[in-house]
Amino acid sequence: MTDKTAPAQRQSNVRCTSPSGLHRMAYYEWGERDNPKVLICVHGLSRNGRDFDDLARVLASDYRVICPDVVGRGRSDWLRDPLAYGIRQDVADMMVLIARLDVESVHWLGTSMGGLIGMVLASLEGTPIKRLLLNDVGPVVSPESIKRIGDYIGRAPKFANLADAERYIRLVSAPFGPLTDAQWRHLTESSLRQTADGRLEMSYDPGIAESFRRTMAAGEIDLWPIYERISCPTLVVRGAESDLLTVETIQAMAVRGPCPRIVEVPGVGHAPMFMDDVQIGIVRDFFLAD
């Protein structure tokens, strides 16, 4: 499904603010800059905007696709105060990004954390989000998935070489499902940075783990009041083997709030990566339905 004529990826930055000062948020842009149809794709907790390269390359013929590195990840700056990481900061940063794009409305695809950011933003009066895809996330996050994520986030070792890093990423990201060798290599190469001693490490601030564990210490997350204020057309995609978005939660989501359409992806846990034709087709069909 790759569109060979789609414009190449461009990297840009936007300056945002937190209580401890200014920070730079990087983002990747695909498609024509003057296209009024904008799709923002936001990644999960320890991932980055390069996760959407394959999807963006396909959709760039129809959309101006924007894939930010949420602060503390990828090529974005790290916050001075690790406890400032969280959805409130991320929503504020995304509104700065949307202002930079100079558009009144956007479509939104959010994976896991990116879905939580989108959920909060879509629930606000006057929201710019007109169409919402929640990828393997809902208003309830299970304690089991919180523990699984907490066991590895911020604890990645440094790697002597790319092969060692790929073995680690394949292990902790096994719930992504059956990816090709080339796809695993892409997810690895786009997730690393080189340290001063020449080794490789994950390209996210370990400080996000401190904020995550503090936020999650209370156990299960319950965002039903936020979810029920969403009114835009919504699609929820669930990995059929997900431990984060349970069957019980998705059944409740289907009849509450925006009453979304539900699609399950077989053979995948948390979360679908939209790197193959079938999964990309799910996204394309939803966003191009209007």
C-alpha positions, 0 to 999 in steps of 0.5 A, a space after each residue: 500500500 506504499 504510495 511512491 509519489 507521496 512527499 517525503 517525511 520532514 522533521 520540524 520542531 515547536 517550542 512549548 512550555 512547562 512550569 519549569 521552563 521551555 522545551 522543544 517538541 519534535 514532529 514529523 510531517 508528511 504530505 502537502 503543507 497546504 492540505 487542510 485535512 490534517 491527521 495527528 498520530 500520537 504514539 505510546 508511552 515509551 515509543 516515538 513518532 517514527 512508529 507511524 512511518 508506514 502509515 503516514 507514507 500511505 495516508 500522505 496522499 490524502 492528509 497532511 500527516 503529523 507525527 509528534 515525539 511527545 516530550 521526553 521521547 525521540 528527538 524532543 527535549 526532556 523536561 527538567 522536572 520528571 514529575 511534570 510528565 503526564 497527560 495535562 502537559 501533553 494536551 497543552 503541548 498538542 494544542 501548541 502544535 495544532 496552533 503551529 499547524 494553523 488549522 481549525 480542526 484535525 483528525 486524531 489517531 492515538 496509540 495507548 498514551 496517545 489515545 489518552 491524550 486524544 480522549 482528554 482533548 476530544 472531551 473538551 468544549 470547542 475541541 479541534 478533534 473532529 474524528 478520533 481513533 483510539 488504538 488499544 486504549 479506553 477509559 479504564 487501564 487494567 492493573 495487569 497492564 500497568 504492572 507489565 509496563 512498569 516492569 520495563 519502562 525506564 529500566 532498559 539496559 544500554 546496548 553494545 550494538 544494534 542486534 542486542 537492542 533489537 533482541 531487547 525490543 522484540 522481547 518487551 514489544 512482543 505484544 505488537 504481534 507478528 512483524 517482519 524482520 524489516 519492521 522490527 529493525 525499523 522500530 529498533 533503529 528509530 528508538 535508539 540514540 548513541 551514548 557518549 561511550 558509543 553504546 546505544 540506549 532507548 531514546 526516551 527520558 528514564 524520568 517518564 518512568 518515575 511519573 508513570 509509577 507515581 500516577 499509576 500507584 493508585 491502581 486502575 485508571 478510570 476516565 469514564 467521565 472524560 470518555 462520556 463527553 466525547 461526541 465526535 465519530 470514534 473508532 476503537 481498535 483493539 488487539 484481540 490479545 490485549 491486556 490493557 483494553 479488556 473485553 469488558 471495557 470495550 463492550 461498555 465503551 460501545 454503548 457509552 460516550 461516542 458509541 464507537 465502532 469497534 475493530 479487533 485485530 487478531 494475533 496482536 496484544 497491546 498494541 496494533 502498530 498499523 504497519 501492514 496492509 490490513 491494519 493500515 486499511 482499517 485506519 484509512 477506511 475510518 478516516 476517509 469515510 467522510 
